[in-house]
Every structure is written in C-alpha cells, then in structure tokens.
Amino acid sequence: MERIQKVIAQSGYCSRRKAEELIKDGKVEVNGKTITEMGIKVNYDDDITVNGESINLKEDKVYYVLNKPRGIITSTSDEKKRKTVVDLIKEEKRIYPVGRLDYDTTGVLLLTNDGELTNLLIHPKNNVEKLYIAKINGIPTKEELIRLSKGVIIDGKKTSSAKVKIKRINKKLNTSLLEITIHEGRNHQIKKMIEAIGYEVIRLRRERFAFLDVDNLKPGEYRKLNIKEVKSLYNLVQKNDK
Ligand code: URA
C-alpha cells in the first residue's frame, strides 16, 4: 500500500505536489469514488483516475526502454545461444523488442509485451520517427547528402525522405558523424542508405525512437516507461492512424 499522491506521481502523470492539489480539488477518484483526503493508501491495482483519465497501465502490460549495448542480438532467442536484448531485462513476463537494431548498433530500444502497441509502432504508415547518429568513413559532399535526404534505392526500392545533417567532420581521419532521421524501419536501412552514396558506416547509434531517448542510461541499462509515456506513444500512432 502506498500513499495516493505517491502513486500518482510515480505514474508520471504529475508531480507529488500537483497530485496533492488535484486531490484537494476533488479531481481524483479511486475505484469510482472521489477522494479529497490526503494520504489515503492505495494498492497499485486500485483503479485510479485523475481528471477522468486512468493512470493505471493496461493490466499485465510492461514497457521498457533499453540502451542497447554493442554485441547483443535483438531477438527473443538465439540458436547459437548468444545473449539477447531480452536477457538484459529482469522481467518474468515474455517481452520482445519493438523493431530491430543490428548486433553492432547501440541506443534506444523499446521492449514490451503489448502486441497492439508494437504493431502500431512498427507499421510503416504510422511514420514513427527514428533518429540515428552514424559515423562514416569519409566526408560526403552536399550533393550526396541531398541524394540521401531525397531517398536512395536500397533493395530495389527507394527510401522515403530523410532528414540528414553533418554533426562533425574529422578531416585528419577522414570520417564524419551524420545525424539521420528516418520514418521507415527497413532491414539495415541506415547502413544500406550510406552504402548507396558510396560510404560505409563505422559506428551506429539510435539516439531517439519517437520521443524516447536513453540519455540517462548507460549501455545495458534500462527503465520502465511511465503511463504518460505509454499514452503518448499510443496517441502518436493512433493520431497518425486516422
Ligand atoms: N539501420 C541499420 O543499418 N542498422 C540498425 O541497427 C538500425 C538502422
């Protein structure tokens, strides 16, 4: 049992102080009853609404964001018995990754057991934005970057438009760091796009998936999403879905 304002704050809905104000103003209901008493104790499975909005996660659903380290496969199992991203997360429920990052790619990876959200997030029509930082072996010209942003042919099909920016150039080592934002999720997409303009990716990191980042997580670390983030993901794809 936890104090109601703590449970509301932990859900990510608002701060504890704001939760106290909402309780005082009669905006909080527990199992259908308005409560105005501060500090009543609730269970995590009590049905809690704030301003009419449920702060409970869907029953049995879990959502994690992982900072995927290099050298781990994005899969739920591996016939060669290599460690998978799922092995990194202490969770009894069967979870799986949303989309795929290569063995040597690092960065943001969402894992869940929510099949509905997974399907919405990976469906191409929903255009979920993914931002990658790629270190490449060379310094592309302006024309090459324009080609990349307008779309290049990979596996016989043109990629949709991408945002491309040079972040850093190392003339001595003849390498550059590109920031590339795409909305598709094709196999080895970034590496193939870079190959299509004549270069090779040396290192690849996914910096953002939708609005999620791993800025406060070291490689291999993960955290649970809060209800606000889960709802925002649903809003994002359901809005695009209409
Ligand atoms: N594009 C790639 O080439 N690899 C990844 O892991 C992700 C996007």
Residues whose N, C-alpha, C, O or C-beta is under 5 A from the ligand:
A	BS01	URA	R100 L101 D102 T105 H188 Q189 I190 K191 K192
